[in-house]
Amino acid sequence: MSRIIAFTGKMGSGKNTAANLVAEMNPERQLAEYNFADPIRHICALVFGLTWEEMTDPVLKETKLDRWPFEAPRTLLRDVGMFFRDRWPGTWVNKFERSTQEFFATYPNGLVLNTDLRFIDEGIKIEELDGEKVRVVRPGREGDSHPSETEMDQIRVHVTIHNDGTIDDLRAKLQVAL
């Protein structure tokens, strides 16, 4: 098994569930989860006062704030993320690489899980770091037209997992694939 496993897939496809199952399947390994959006969340928490719950809860992150800047947290996260991508390409992949290097310096046999592989440059970075890319597909989950939901379709992955059953079914598919 690779030292880095990155999951890609549309909103609600089961990426986080898959990562949690992989973590359960590897109790002997030191684990870390590093996502490309982690620093974006830190920026939005600092600048806009967003709470972790507002940025991660499926309902709250879609709900417009009743305070400045009166936008949904998902919109703020996407706008900040895209601004940095446009202005300083490589920002998020370079931060991800630094985080993984620091982790592996301490835990050389550790496992890094990533649940937000969305862009081609992120997929390339995962390849450069000898990671595995897993696409999670769930029937009825199409995403939207934002680049963070459409560019992922062009990422070459090592394996595609169809999340069309129970959690036990998903676990079994992951055990075979990884």
C-alpha positions as CSV (number, residue, x, y, z in Angstrom):
1,M,0.0,0.0,0.0
2,S,1.2,3.5,-0.8
3,R,2.2,6.0,1.8
4,I,-0.3,8.5,0.3
5,I,-3.8,7.7,-0.8
6,A,-5.8,10.5,-2.3
7,F,-9.6,10.2,-3.0
8,T,-11.4,12.1,-5.7
9,G,-15.1,12.2,-6.5
10,K,-18.2,14.4,-6.6
11,M,-19.7,15.9,-3.5
12,G,-21.4,13.2,-1.4
13,S,-19.7,10.3,-3.2
14,G,-18.2,8.9,-0.1
15,K,-14.6,10.1,-0.1
16,N,-14.5,10.8,3.6
17,T,-16.2,7.5,4.4
18,A,-13.7,5.6,2.2
19,A,-10.7,7.4,3.9
20,N,-12.1,6.5,7.3
21,L,-12.4,2.9,6.3
22,V,-8.8,2.8,5.0
23,A,-7.8,4.3,8.4
24,E,-9.6,1.5,10.2
25,M,-7.9,-1.1,7.9
26,N,-4.5,0.2,8.9
27,P,-4.5,0.4,12.7
28,E,-0.7,-0.3,12.9
29,R,0.2,2.8,10.9
30,Q,0.6,6.3,12.1
31,L,-2.1,8.3,10.1
32,A,-2.5,11.8,9.0
33,E,-5.1,13.5,6.9
34,Y,-3.9,16.4,4.8
35,N,-6.2,18.0,2.3
36,F,-5.5,20.6,-0.3
37,A,-8.3,22.8,1.2
38,D,-7.0,22.7,4.8
39,P,-5.1,26.0,4.5
40,I,-8.0,27.5,2.7
41,R,-10.2,26.7,5.7
42,H,-7.6,28.3,8.0
43,I,-7.6,31.5,5.9
44,C,-11.5,31.6,5.8
45,A,-11.7,31.0,9.6
46,L,-9.2,33.8,10.2
47,V,-10.6,36.3,7.7
48,F,-14.3,35.6,7.8
49,G,-14.7,34.1,11.2
50,L,-16.0,30.8,9.9
51,T,-16.2,27.9,12.3
52,W,-15.1,24.5,11.4
53,E,-18.7,23.3,11.5
54,E,-19.8,26.0,9.0
55,M,-17.1,24.9,6.6
56,T,-17.6,21.1,6.9
57,D,-21.3,20.4,7.8
58,P,-23.1,19.5,4.6
59,V,-26.0,21.8,5.4
60,L,-24.2,24.7,7.0
61,K,-21.6,25.1,4.3
62,E,-24.4,25.6,1.8
63,T,-26.3,28.1,3.9
64,K,-25.7,31.9,3.5
65,L,-24.3,33.5,6.6
66,D,-26.5,36.0,8.5
67,R,-23.3,38.1,9.1
68,W,-20.7,39.6,6.9
69,P,-19.8,38.7,4.2
70,F,-23.4,37.2,3.8
71,E,-22.2,34.3,1.5
72,A,-22.4,30.6,1.9
73,P,-19.1,29.2,3.4
74,R,-18.7,26.9,0.3
75,T,-18.7,30.0,-1.9
76,L,-16.1,31.7,0.3
77,L,-13.9,28.6,0.4
78,R,-14.1,28.2,-3.4
79,D,-13.4,31.9,-4.1
80,V,-10.4,32.1,-1.8
81,G,-9.1,28.8,-3.2
82,M,-9.5,29.9,-6.8
83,F,-8.0,33.3,-6.1
84,F,-4.8,31.7,-4.8
85,R,-4.7,29.2,-7.6
86,D,-5.0,31.9,-10.2
87,R,-2.6,34.4,-8.5
88,W,0.0,32.0,-7.2
89,P,-0.3,28.6,-9.0
90,G,1.0,25.8,-7.0
91,T,0.2,27.3,-3.6
92,W,-2.0,24.4,-2.4
93,V,0.1,21.5,-3.9
94,N,3.3,23.0,-2.5
95,K,1.7,23.3,1.0
96,F,0.5,19.7,0.7
97,E,4.0,18.5,-0.2
98,R,5.6,20.3,2.7
99,S,3.1,18.9,5.1
100,T,3.6,15.3,3.9
101,Q,7.4,15.7,4.0
102,E,7.3,16.9,7.6
103,F,5.0,14.0,8.5
104,F,7.2,11.3,6.8
105,A,10.3,12.8,8.4
106,T,8.8,11.8,11.8
107,Y,6.8,8.7,10.6
108,P,8.6,7.2,7.7
109,N,6.1,4.3,7.5
110,G,3.1,6.5,8.1
111,L,0.0,6.8,5.9
112,V,-1.3,10.1,4.6
113,L,-5.0,10.2,3.5
114,N,-6.4,13.0,1.3
115,T,-10.1,13.4,0.6
116,D,-10.2,16.4,-1.7
117,L,-8.3,15.6,-4.8
118,R,-10.1,17.9,-7.4
119,F,-7.6,19.5,-9.8
120,I,-5.1,18.1,-12.3
121,D,-2.1,19.7,-10.7
122,E,-3.1,18.0,-7.4
123,G,-3.2,14.7,-9.2
124,I,0.2,15.3,-10.7
125,K,1.6,16.1,-7.2
126,I,0.1,12.9,-5.8
127,E,1.9,11.0,-8.6
128,E,5.2,12.8,-8.0
129,L,4.9,11.8,-4.3
130,D,4.3,8.1,-5.4
131,G,0.7,8.2,-4.0
132,E,-2.3,6.3,-5.2
133,K,-5.4,8.1,-6.6
134,V,-8.8,6.6,-6.0
135,R,-12.0,7.8,-7.6
136,V,-15.1,7.2,-5.6
137,V,-18.3,7.1,-7.7
138,R,-21.8,7.1,-6.2
139,P,-24.9,6.9,-8.4
140,G,-26.8,10.1,-8.5
141,R,-23.9,12.3,-7.4
142,E,-23.2,14.7,-10.3
143,G,-21.7,17.7,-8.5
144,D,-22.1,21.1,-10.1
145,S,-20.4,23.2,-12.8
146,H,-17.6,24.8,-10.6
147,P,-14.1,23.9,-11.8
148,S,-13.5,22.1,-8.5
149,E,-16.3,19.7,-9.4
150,T,-15.6,19.3,-13.2
151,E,-11.8,19.2,-13.5
152,M,-11.6,16.1,-11.3
153,D,-13.1,14.1,-14.2
154,Q,-9.9,14.5,-16.1
155,I,-7.6,13.2,-13.3
156,R,-6.1,9.8,-14.1
157,V,-6.6,7.5,-11.2
158,H,-5.2,4.1,-10.2
159,V,-8.6,2.6,-9.3
160,T,-12.3,3.5,-9.4
161,I,-14.5,2.4,-6.6
162,H,-18.3,2.3,-7.1
163,N,-19.9,3.2,-3.9
164,D,-23.3,1.7,-4.6
165,G,-24.0,-0.5,-1.6
166,T,-23.5,-0.6,2.1
167,I,-20.5,0.6,4.1
168,D,-19.4,-3.1,4.4
169,D,-19.6,-3.3,0.6
170,L,-17.4,-0.2,0.3
171,R,-14.9,-1.6,2.8
172,A,-14.7,-4.9,0.9
173,K,-14.0,-3.0,-2.4
174,L,-11.3,-0.9,-0.8
175,Q,-9.6,-4.0,0.7
176,V,-9.5,-5.6,-2.8
177,A,-8.4,-2.4,-4.5
178,L,-5.7,-1.3,-2.1
